[in-house]
Amino acid sequence: MGSLISKATATDAQRIQRARATLVRALALVTRIGPLLSVFGLLGLVAIAHSSVSKKGYPNNIDENAMLPAQASVYFAPSDVRMHSVPRDSDERAKLLLNQLQSAGLDAATQHIWVSKGNATEKFTNVYGIVRAPRASGTESVLLSAPWICSDDQFNENGFNYLMSLAHYIPKFSHWSKDLIFLFSDGGLIGTRAWLEAYHGFDEFHPDVKVSPIVYHGGVIEEALNVEFPGTHSRYDTIGIYVQGLNGQQPNADVPMTAAAAASSYSVPVRLHRSRSETGQNAVDFMRQLNMGKPVMDYVEGAVGLAEFMSIQAVGIPMAHHALFPKFKIEGVTIAGVKDDQSTSATIDAQRVCLVIESTLRSFNSLLERLHHAFWFYMMFTIYDYLPIAFYIAPVILLSANLVFQAFLLFTEGEFVLSAKELEPTVDEKLKLLVRPAGVSSFLKSPRPLQLPIAIVSLCYSAVWICYRLATGYPSYLDQPLAVLLGYAAALQFAVSILAVPTLRLFVKHPESQPEQWKLLKSLTYSALGATLLTISTLNPSLSALLALPIVPAAYIAAKPSKNVAVKLFRMLLLQAASPVGLLGLLLLGLGESGARHVLQHVWMVEYWLEGWCVGAVVCAFWPLCLALQILVAGF
């Protein structure tokens, strides 16, 4: 046949053409404004740091009316304080704690933990006791925990004494409707996790950890308070409240607000975390010297607070022992005593600390069901000001959304064999039907050979996974200076980038007449990278933002081939700087060898002992795609 006659009428043809033209215009619009989405996301993150955006003041922030924060009567008196000299030896300390809990009438017992580290085995002993609820069946419990080693590596002597004092005081009253569990943990985070796992029926949770079973059980633990008051001095300047948990998880927002409300009711100064980081304090001091005015300084302090909160959440490192509670659906925070070495007017004594704890327990005791009204996803400027998910999730998503749109556009390029004009049919006036050139159909599309792009991405995942396994399997290599290790990683990344495409072309056929392979590789990488960042944003939005901020603009600028060697090298270096290797280099420059290694050791400890997944997300999902973008620049 000299022509193809469609069955559509002229009206249908016009509708099809309009739809196609609309699609072309929409794609052109997305191409132009797509990069602006990331800019809007960045501006959104800058805007939400303004104090007018956050929810302010604890009375307006507590959504669970039944908690009645700081409204119940408390009776802890100075005579109820019991101070003991807590032994440093684990066995002697456990004996003292067990005797104290039993003398107070609690169901008390010990739990032994054996941790294998190389050829050595360490033994730790947890001590716990339960105050049975006198007014209920004991199906629900509240946990009061105190680790022997605080998060700042000091001995938690006062914290132990405060809980022992409460253990003798609380059984005097009959208004408790929940079991109260006192836990004195040993062995750091591993000890706390061992007790939590055993309490919930998991005696074997790690191949290098052996634990003895739990003798006494209470009800289901729903709320918890971790107490850290280091040292033996009698007073503190302020109380810090820690919120962020393992892998960026957080308790219900009503919990830190309730603890803060209890502290405020007794004129106890309270703040988010123990102190501001040195970098954050330097930024605030610098802006204060410029005399920018109160509105600007309020914004700077809010921005610094938000940045520090996001940096802690992104890494996923536990800041205190409450970080392990969310895994077991326990809503809890850590309250920590802060003593300023230069202060001479510390006012927070043992009685006031115990009153704050008692008031918080009374609020937990008032609950008739699990917390469910407030948010689990939020960011905080201060202990009283926080952002619910509705305020920050849009900017975080916008940072990565452009990658998905660009992937779709790249995949559709070269879709039709002929241009839209050449495909446009003509109307046969006699037959009143559409006539097209011979052999032409709007369904004709050019093939998309994905063999080479898929092979490249698969190679990237395999290479990064092998490097990760070698590094974790032979930890002695990690003892070298971080600069040397980063040099090895950068050199390996460059070598794979340069050799990947020529090597894979030997095994994967790719006719030159087919669409450009680099566009298909870029489309595949962008789609995987966008999906990865958007998925992480729902679990740990701070980590998603931290990864998206460098890689999205770097990919927009550099992820394209070039014949110029200098341009090619510049683009590879830019993508290298936005990859995990470059981010670790920035960490090394900012914190120095000891600071950066301290952070990496904590990250490794969390990943190995506590089932952290932030390292896995970066290594198994993010890093391979950064490497694929480098291969795109080097190999095409």
C-alpha positions in Angstrom: 0.0 0.0 0.0 1.2 3.5 -0.8 -0.3 4.9 2.3 -1.6 3.9 5.7 -5.2 4.9 6.4 -6.2 5.2 10.0 -9.6 4.5 11.3 -9.6 7.8 13.2 -11.7 10.7 12.1 -10.2 14.2 11.4 -11.5 15.3 14.9 -9.8 12.4 16.6 -6.6 13.2 14.7 -6.7 16.8 16.0 -7.3 15.5 19.5 -4.2 13.3 19.3 -2.1 16.1 17.9 -3.2 18.4 20.7 -2.4 15.8 23.3 1.0 15.3 21.8 1.7 19.0 21.5 0.6 19.4 25.1 3.0 16.7 26.2 5.9 18.2 24.3 5.2 21.6 25.9 4.9 20.0 29.4 8.2 18.2 28.9 9.9 21.4 27.7 8.5 23.3 30.8 9.8 20.6 33.2 13.2 20.8 31.4 13.4 24.5 32.1 12.0 24.6 35.6 13.3 21.3 36.9 16.5 22.6 38.3 14.5 25.3 40.0 12.9 22.7 42.2 16.1 22.0 44.0 16.6 25.8 44.4 13.1 26.0 45.9 13.9 23.1 48.2 17.1 24.9 49.4 15.2 28.1 49.9 12.5 26.2 51.8 15.1 24.8 54.2 16.4 28.3 54.8 12.9 29.7 55.3 11.8 27.0 57.9 14.6 28.1 60.2 12.6 31.3 60.9 11.0 31.2 64.4 7.6 32.2 63.0 7.3 28.8 61.3 7.8 26.6 64.3 5.3 25.6 67.0 6.2 27.6 70.1 5.6 27.2 73.8 5.0 23.8 75.5 1.3 24.5 76.4 0.5 24.6 72.7 2.8 21.8 71.8 1.4 18.9 73.9 -1.4 17.3 72.0 -2.3 14.5 74.5 -4.6 16.2 77.0 -4.4 13.2 79.4 -0.7 13.8 80.2 -1.5 16.9 82.3 2.1 18.1 82.3 3.4 19.5 85.6 -0.2 19.5 87.0 -0.1 16.5 89.3 1.1 16.8 92.9 4.6 15.6 93.8 6.0 15.0 97.2 9.7 14.2 97.0 11.4 15.9 99.9 15.1 16.5 100.7 14.9 13.8 103.3 14.1 11.3 100.6 17.5 11.8 98.9 19.9 8.8 99.4 23.5 9.3 98.4 25.9 6.4 98.3 29.5 6.0 97.2 28.9 3.9 94.0 31.8 1.4 93.4 33.7 1.5 90.1 34.0 -2.3 90.1 31.1 -3.9 88.1 30.5 -6.8 90.6 30.6 -4.6 93.7 28.4 -2.0 92.0 25.8 -4.7 91.1 25.8 -6.0 94.6 25.2 -2.6 96.1 22.4 -1.8 93.6 20.7 -5.2 94.1 20.7 -4.8 97.9 19.3 -1.3 97.7 16.4 -2.4 95.4 15.6 -5.4 97.4 15.6 -3.4 100.7 13.1 -1.0 99.0 10.8 -4.0 98.4 11.2 -4.2 94.6 11.4 -7.5 92.6 15.1 -7.1 91.8 17.6 -9.3 89.9 20.7 -9.1 87.8 21.4 -9.9 84.2 24.9 -10.9 83.0 26.3 -10.0 79.6 29.4 -11.5 77.9 30.7 -9.5 74.9 33.4 -11.1 72.7 35.8 -8.6 71.1 38.5 -10.4 69.2 40.1 -13.0 71.5 38.9 -11.3 74.7 35.6 -11.6 76.4 34.2 -8.8 78.7 31.6 -9.4 81.3 29.0 -6.8 82.4 26.1 -6.9 84.8 22.8 -5.1 84.6 20.6 -4.6 87.7 16.9 -4.0 87.5 14.0 -3.9 89.8 10.2 -3.5 89.4 7.7 -1.6 91.5 4.4 -3.4 90.9 1.4 -1.2 90.2 -0.9 -1.2 93.3 -3.9 0.1 91.4 -4.0 -1.9 88.2 -3.2 -5.2 86.7 0.3 -4.2 85.6 -0.2 -4.7 81.9 1.7 -1.4 81.2 5.0 -0.2 82.4 7.3 2.8 82.5 11.0 2.4 82.4 13.5 4.5 84.4 17.1 3.7 83.2 20.5 4.9 84.1 23.7 3.8 82.3 26.9 3.6 84.3 28.8 5.4 81.5 27.1 8.6 80.4 27.1 9.8 76.7 29.9 12.2 77.6 32.0 9.3 78.9 31.7 10.3 82.6 30.5 8.0 85.4 26.8 8.4 86.1 27.2 8.3 89.9 24.6 10.9 90.7 22.2 9.4 88.2 22.4 6.1 90.0 21.9 7.7 93.4 18.8 9.7 92.1 17.2 6.5 90.8 18.0 4.6 94.0 16.4 7.4 96.0 13.3 7.2 93.8 13.2 3.4 94.2 12.8 3.8 97.9 10.4 6.7 97.6 7.9 5.6 95.0 6.6 2.4 96.7 5.3 4.7 99.5 2.4 5.8 97.4 -0.6 3.9 95.9 -1.5 6.2 93.0 0.7 4.4 90.4 -1.4 2.6 87.8 1.6 1.2 85.8 4.6 -0.9 86.8 7.8 1.2 87.3 10.9 -0.6 86.1 14.3 0.7 87.4 17.3 -0.4 85.1 20.9 0.2 86.0 22.8 -0.8 82.9 26.4 -1.7 82.4 28.5 -2.1 79.3 27.3 1.0 77.5 24.7 0.8 74.7 25.3 -2.9 74.3 24.2 -3.5 77.9 21.1 -1.5 77.5 20.2 -3.2 74.3 20.9 -6.6 75.8 18.4 -5.9 78.6 15.7 -4.6 76.2 16.1 -7.5 73.8 15.9 -10.0 76.7 12.9 -8.3 78.2 11.1 -8.6 74.9 12.0 -12.3 74.4 15.2 -12.1 72.3 18.0 -13.6 74.3 20.2 -14.0 71.2 20.5 -10.8 69.1 24.1 -10.7 68.1 26.7 -13.5 67.5 29.3 -11.8 69.8 26.9 -11.1 72.7 25.6 -13.7 75.2 23.1 -12.8 77.9 21.4 -14.4 80.8 17.6 -14.4 80.8 15.4 -11.9 82.6 13.9 -13.3 85.8 11.2 -10.7 86.5 8.9 -9.1 83.9 6.5 -6.2 84.2 3.9 -5.0 81.7 4.5 -3.7 78.2 6.9 -0.8 78.4 5.3 2.2 76.8 7.2 5.2 78.1 10.7 5.6 79.4 13.1 8.2 80.9 16.9 7.8 80.7 18.8 9.6 83.4 22.4 10.9 83.1 23.8 13.0 85.9 27.6 12.5 85.9 30.0 13.2 88.8 29.5 13.5 92.5 29.0 17.2 92.8 25.7 18.2 94.4 24.4 20.8 91.9 24.0 21.4 88.2 23.4 24.5 86.1 20.9 23.2 83.6 19.3 20.0 82.3 19.8 18.9 78.7 17.1 16.8 76.9 18.1 14.4 74.2 15.6 13.4 71.5 17.2 11.9 68.5 17.3 8.1 68.4 19.0 5.4 66.4 18.8 5.8 62.6 17.1 9.2 63.0 14.1 7.8 64.8 12.4 9.9 67.5 9.9 9.6 70.3 6.5 11.1 70.2 6.9 14.9 70.4 4.7 15.0 73.6 7.5 13.2 75.6 10.3 15.8 75.4 7.7 18.6 75.8 6.3 17.0 79.0 9.8 16.6 80.5 10.5 20.2 79.6 7.3 21.3 81.2 8.0 19.4 84.4 11.5 21.0 84.6 10.1 24.5 84.0 7.4 24.1 86.7 10.3 23.9 89.2 12.3 26.7 87.6 14.9 24.3 86.3 16.7 25.6 83.3 16.3 23.2 80.4 17.8 23.1 76.9 18.0 20.8 73.9 21.2 18.7 74.3 24.0 19.5 76.7 25.5 22.3 74.7 25.9 23.9 71.3 28.7 22.6 69.1 31.8 24.7 68.8 31.1 25.5 65.2 27.6 26.5 65.9 28.6 28.7 68.8 31.3 30.4 66.7 28.7 31.2 64.1 26.4 32.7 66.6 29.2 34.7 68.2 30.4 36.0 64.8 26.9 37.3 63.9 26.5 38.8 67.3 29.7 40.8 66.8 28.2 42.3 63.7 25.3 43.8 65.7 22.7 42.7 63.1 19.7 43.3 65.4 17.4 41.0 67.4 15.4 39.6 64.4 18.5 38.6 62.6 20.0 37.0 65.7 16.8 35.1 66.4 17.0 33.7 62.9 20.7 32.8 63.2 20.1 31.0 66.5 17.2 29.1 65.1 19.1 28.2 61.9 22.1 27.0 64.0 19.8 24.9 66.2 18.1 23.4 63.3 21.4 22.6 61.5 22.8 20.9 64.6 19.6 18.9 65.1 19.6 17.7 61.4 23.3 16.8 61.5 22.8 14.6 64.6 19.7 13.0 63.1 21.4 12.4 59.7 24.3 10.4 61.0 22.0 8.3 63.1 24.5 7.9 66.0 22.8 7.4 69.4 23.4 10.5 71.5 22.3 8.6 74.6 20.7 5.4 75.7 17.1 6.5 74.9 18.1 6.1 71.3 17.5 2.3 71.5 13.9 2.7 72.7 12.0 3.4 69.4 12.8 -0.1 68.1 10.6 -1.5 70.8 7.8 1.1 70.4 8.9 2.8 73.6 8.5 6.6 73.8 11.4 8.0 75.8 14.1 10.7 76.1 17.3 11.3 78.1 17.6 14.0 80.7 21.2 14.9 81.4 22.7 17.2 84.0 25.0 19.9 82.8 27.6 21.5 85.0 29.5 24.5 83.9 33.1 24.4 85.2 33.2 28.2 85.5 29.8 28.6 87.1 29.5 29.4 90.8 25.7 29.7 91.0 24.5 26.2 90.1 21.0 25.7 91.6 19.7 22.3 90.5 20.2 19.9 93.4 19.1 16.3 93.9 15.6 17.1 95.2 14.8 19.3 92.2 16.0 16.6 89.8 13.9 14.0 91.5 10.9 16.3 91.5 11.3 16.7 87.7 11.5 12.9 87.3 8.5 12.3 89.5 6.4 14.9 87.7 7.2 13.4 84.4 6.3 9.9 85.7 3.0 11.2 87.0 2.2 12.5 83.4 3.1 9.0 82.0 1.1 7.4 84.7 -2.0 9.4 83.6 -2.1 7.9 80.1 -4.8 5.4 79.4 -3.4 4.4 76.0 -0.3 4.8 73.9 0.7 8.2 72.7 -0.8 8.8 69.3 -1.9 12.5 69.0 1.4 14.3 68.4 4.1 13.8 65.8 6.9 11.3 65.5 8.5 13.1 62.6 9.7 16.6 63.5 12.7 18.8 63.8 13.6 21.0 66.7 15.3 24.5 67.1 15.1 24.5 70.9 13.4 22.2 73.4 10.2 24.3 73.1 10.2 25.0 69.3 9.8 22.3 66.7 8.7 21.8 63.1 6.1 19.1 62.3 6.6 17.0 59.2 4.2 19.1 57.2 6.6 22.1 57.3 9.9 20.4 56.3 9.1 17.4 54.1 8.3 19.5 51.0 11.7 21.3 50.9 13.5 17.9 51.5 11.5 16.3 48.7 12.0 19.2 46.3 15.8 18.8 46.7 15.6 15.4 44.9 12.4 15.6 42.8 14.2 17.0 39.8 16.2 13.8 39.4 13.1 11.8 38.8 11.8 14.4 36.2 15.1 14.5 34.4 15.3 10.7 34.3 11.9 10.6 32.6 12.9 13.3 30.1 16.2 11.5 29.2 14.3 8.2 28.7 11.9 9.8 26.3 14.5 11.5 24.1 14.7 9.9 20.7 11.5 8.0 21.3 9.9 8.6 17.8 11.7 7.7 14.6 10.4 10.8 12.8 9.6 14.3 14.1 6.1 15.2 15.0 5.7 17.2 11.8 6.7 14.2 9.6 4.3 12.0 11.5 1.4 14.5 11.0 -1.3 12.9 8.7 -3.2 14.7 6.0 -7.0 14.5 5.5 -8.3 12.8 2.4 -11.2 15.1 1.4 -12.8 12.4 -0.7 -12.7 9.6 1.9 -12.9 11.9 5.0 -10.1 9.8 6.5 -6.5 10.4 7.6 -3.6 9.4 5.3 0.0 9.0 6.4 3.2 8.2 4.5 3.8 4.5 3.8 5.2 2.5 6.7 4.8 5.3 9.2 2.9 4.9 12.5 2.8 7.0 15.6 3.6 3.9 17.6 7.0 3.5 15.9 9.7 4.1 18.5 13.4 3.8 18.5 14.8 0.9 20.6 16.5 1.6 23.9 19.4 -0.8 24.5 19.8 -0.8 28.2 22.4 -3.6 28.4 25.4 -1.3 28.8 23.8 1.1 31.3 22.5 -1.8 33.4 25.9 -3.4 33.3 27.6 -0.2 34.4 25.2 0.3 37.3 25.6 -3.3 38.3 29.4 -3.0 38.2 29.2 0.1 40.5 27.1 -1.7 43.1 29.4 -4.7 43.0 32.6 -2.6 43.3 31.4 -0.6 46.2 30.0 -3.7 48.0 33.4 -5.5 47.6 35.3 -2.5 48.9 33.0 -2.3 51.9 33.3 -6.0 52.7 37.1 -5.8 52.4 37.2 -2.8 54.7 35.0 -4.4 57.4 36.6 -7.9 57.0 40.1 -6.5 57.5 39.8 -3.7 60.1 43.6 -3.5 60.5 43.6 -1.5 57.2 41.4 1.1 58.9 44.2 2.0 61.4 46.0 3.9 58.7 45.5 7.7 58.6 42.2 8.8 57.2 43.9 10.9 54.5 45.6 7.8 53.2 42.4 5.8 53.2 40.6 8.5 51.4 43.4 8.7 48.8 43.0 4.9 48.2 39.3 5.3 47.8 39.6 8.3 45.4 42.2 6.5 43.3 40.1 3.4 43.1 37.0 5.4 42.2 38.9 7.2 39.4 40.3 3.9 38.1 36.9 2.3 37.9 35.5 5.4 36.2 38.0 5.3 33.5 38.2 1.6 32.8 34.6 0.6 33.2 33.1 1.6 29.8 36.0 0.3 27.6 36.0 -3.0 29.5 32.3 -3.5 29.4 32.1 -2.7 25.7 34.1 -5.9 25.1 31.2 -7.9 26.5 28.2 -5.8 25.7 27.4 -5.0 22.1 26.1 -1.6 21.4 25.4 -0.5 17.8 26.3 3.2 17.2 23.0 3.8 15.3 21.0 3.4 18.5 20.3 6.3 20.9 23.2 7.7 22.8 24.1 5.3 25.7 25.1 8.0 28.1 21.6 9.4 28.1 20.2 6.0 29.0 22.8 5.6 31.7 22.1 9.0 33.1 18.3 8.3 33.0 18.8 5.0 34.9 21.1 6.6 37.4 18.9 9.6 38.0 15.8 7.4 38.5 17.6 5.2 41.0 19.2 8.1 42.8 16.0 10.1 43.0 14.1 7.0 44.3 16.8 6.4 46.9 16.8 9.9 48.2 13.0 10.2 48.2 12.7 6.9 50.1 15.3 8.0 52.7 13.4 11.3 53.1 10.5 9.4 54.6 12.7 7.6 57.1 15.5 10.1 57.9 14.8 13.4 56.2 18.0 15.0 57.5 20.1 12.2 55.9 18.2 12.7 52.6 18.9 16.4 52.7 22.6 15.9 53.6 23.1 13.6 50.6 21.0 15.6 48.2 22.5 19.1 48.8 25.9 18.2 47.2 25.1 15.6 44.6 22.0 17.3 43.0 23.8 20.5 41.8 27.0 18.6 41.1 25.1 16.1 38.8 23.3 19.0 37.1 26.6 20.7 36.3 28.9 17.8 35.6 26.9 14.7 34.7 27.4 14.9 30.9 30.2 13.8 28.6 32.8 16.1 27.0 35.6 15.7 24.4 37.7 18.2 26.3 40.1 16.4 28.7 40.3 19.3 31.1 36.5 19.7 31.3 36.1 16.0 31.7 38.6 16.0 34.6 36.9 19.0 36.3 33.5 17.3 36.1 34.9 14.0 37.5 36.5 15.9 40.4 33.2 17.8 41.1 31.3 14.5 41.3 34.0 13.0 43.4 33.7 15.9 45.9 29.9 15.3 46.1 30.3 11.5 46.7 30.9 9.9 50.1 34.6 10.1 49.6 34.4 13.9 49.2 32.1 14.3 52.1 34.5 12.3 54.3 37.2 14.6 53.1 35.2 17.6 54.2 34.7 15.9 57.6 38.4 15.3 57.9 39.1 19.0 57.1 36.5 20.2 59.6 37.2 18.0 62.5 40.8 16.9 62.0 42.1 13.3 62.2 41.0 12.5 65.8 37.5 14.1 65.4 36.7 12.5 62.1 38.0 9.1 63.3 35.9 9.4 66.5 32.8 10.0 64.3 33.6 7.1 62.0 34.2 4.8 65.0 30.8 5.6 66.4 29.2 5.1 63.0 30.9 1.7 62.7 29.9 0.7 66.3 26.3 1.6 65.6 26.3 -0.3 62.4 27.9 -3.5 63.9 26.4 -3.7 67.4 23.1 -1.8 67.1 21.8 -2.5 63.6 22.2 1.0 62.3 21.3 1.3 58.6 22.7 4.8 57.7 26.0 3.3 56.6 24.2 0.7 54.6 22.1 3.3 52.9 25.1 5.3 51.9 27.3 2.4 50.8 24.7 0.2 49.2 22.4 2.8 47.6 24.1 6.2 47.3 27.8 5.7 46.7 27.3 3.3 43.7 25.2 5.8 41.9 27.7 8.6 42.5 30.3 6.3 40.9 28.0 5.6 37.9 27.8 9.4 37.2 31.6 9.5 37.2 31.7 6.7 34.7 29.3 8.6 32.6 31.7 11.5 32.4 34.9 9.4 32.0 33.7 6.8 29.6 31.6 8.6 27.0 
